[in-house]
Amino acid sequence: MGRSNANGNPFLVERAEGGFTYFRNIPPALRAAAAGEVALPWTGKRRAVGGRATIKIALGRRDIALARKRWFGIHPQVEDIVEVARLRQVRSKRPETPRAVPGLSPSDIETMAKRYYYRF
C-alpha cells in the first residue's frame, strides 16, 4: 500500500526536489469511506483527506529527523481513518438471504442439520 522507502517508516517518502511527504495509497474499495481530517500539529491546522486514490501530506522539511517526528503525528490519524473505512465496509456487507430448497423432506433437513452439528 505504501511507497517503498529506505528510511524505515512506511508511507514516508523523500521527494526528488527535496523534503518529505506522507504518501499512502488507499485501496479502491475503501476510497469512498476513507475520509476525515488530519491535524497538522506543526501548523495548528487541520487537513481534509479522502475520496482520492492517495493521501499525500507534505511534511515541509528536508531534515529526516524532523520529518519522522511529523510522521509520528500524522500516521496514527491516517491509520484510524483507514480502519474506520474498513469497518464501514465490513458492516455494510449484509449476509445473503437464505433460499428455500425445494424437494427436501423433513428427514433430509434433519440429516443435514446433524452433519453440520457434528462437523462443527
DALINHU-V400593 format. One line per field, one symbol per residue. phi: phi as a letter, one per 20 degrees, with the letter a starting at -180 (. if undefined). Layout:
phi: ???
This chain:
phi: .effbdendfmddeffeoncceccfdggfdgfeebrcdfdgfdmddcfcpmdfcdccfembeefffffffgfeegfffgffffffffffffffdffffdfdfneegffffffffffgffd
